[in-house]
Amino acid sequence: MSTKAVYSIRIPAELRKTMQEMAEINWQEEIRCLLEEFVQNKRKERLLARAKTLRKEMKAETSASVLIREDRDARARA
């Protein structure tokens, strides 16, 4: 079973001609790398947006300084 798939795109003929003039470049590998990087960046953007949303939903009513003070006081009493 193959773990690869074919994704086909159309490009302007002029661009294809220019690419063919640069035969020393492995276009398939270059395009694959660019796509992988692009997809990774988009995935990170989505995860960051989701994390920001979750953080807003989880925002505590009490400030961090109050929570820290309570924790320190509890340890001092123990």
C-alpha positions as CSV (number, residue, x, y, z in Angstrom):
1,M,0.0,0.0,0.0
2,S,1.4,3.4,-1.0
3,T,1.7,6.2,1.6
4,K,1.9,8.8,-1.1
5,A,-0.9,10.5,-3.1
6,V,-0.8,12.6,-6.3
7,Y,-2.0,16.2,-6.2
8,S,-2.1,17.9,-9.6
9,I,-2.1,21.6,-10.2
10,R,-2.2,23.8,-13.3
11,I,0.4,26.5,-13.8
12,P,0.9,29.1,-16.5
13,A,2.7,27.8,-19.6
14,E,5.3,30.5,-19.2
15,L,6.1,29.4,-15.7
16,R,6.4,25.7,-16.8
17,K,8.8,26.8,-19.6
18,T,11.0,28.7,-17.1
19,M,11.0,25.7,-14.8
20,Q,12.1,23.5,-17.7
21,E,15.0,25.8,-18.4
22,M,16.2,25.2,-14.8
23,A,16.5,21.4,-15.3
24,E,19.1,21.2,-12.5
25,I,16.4,21.8,-9.9
26,N,14.4,18.9,-8.6
27,W,11.0,20.7,-8.8
28,Q,9.1,17.8,-7.4
29,E,11.2,17.8,-4.2
30,E,11.2,21.6,-3.9
31,I,7.5,21.9,-4.3
32,R,6.9,19.0,-1.8
33,C,9.2,20.8,0.8
34,L,7.4,24.1,0.3
35,L,4.0,22.5,0.7
36,E,5.1,20.6,3.8
37,E,6.4,23.9,5.4
38,F,3.2,25.7,4.4
39,V,0.9,23.0,5.9
40,Q,3.0,22.9,9.1
41,N,2.7,26.7,9.5
42,K,-1.0,26.7,8.9
43,R,-1.4,23.8,11.4
44,K,0.5,25.8,14.0
45,E,-1.7,28.9,13.3
46,R,-4.8,26.8,13.8
47,L,-3.5,25.3,17.0
48,L,-2.4,28.7,18.4
49,A,-5.9,30.2,17.6
50,R,-7.5,27.2,19.3
51,A,-5.2,27.6,22.3
52,K,-6.0,31.3,22.5
53,T,-9.7,30.6,22.4
54,L,-9.4,27.9,25.2
55,R,-7.3,30.3,27.3
56,K,-10.0,33.0,27.1
57,E,-12.7,30.4,28.0
58,M,-10.6,29.3,31.0
59,K,-9.7,32.7,32.3
60,A,-9.8,32.7,36.0
61,E,-11.9,35.3,37.9
62,T,-9.1,35.7,40.4
63,S,-5.8,37.3,39.5
64,A,-2.5,35.3,39.5
65,S,-1.1,37.4,42.4
66,V,-4.0,36.5,44.6
67,L,-3.6,32.8,43.8
68,I,0.2,33.0,44.5
69,R,-0.4,34.7,47.8
70,E,-3.0,32.1,48.9
71,D,-0.5,29.3,48.0
72,R,2.3,30.9,49.9
73,D,0.1,31.5,52.9
74,A,-1.1,27.9,52.9
75,R,2.5,26.6,52.8
76,A,3.5,28.9,55.6
77,R,0.7,27.5,57.8
78,A,1.7,23.9,57.0
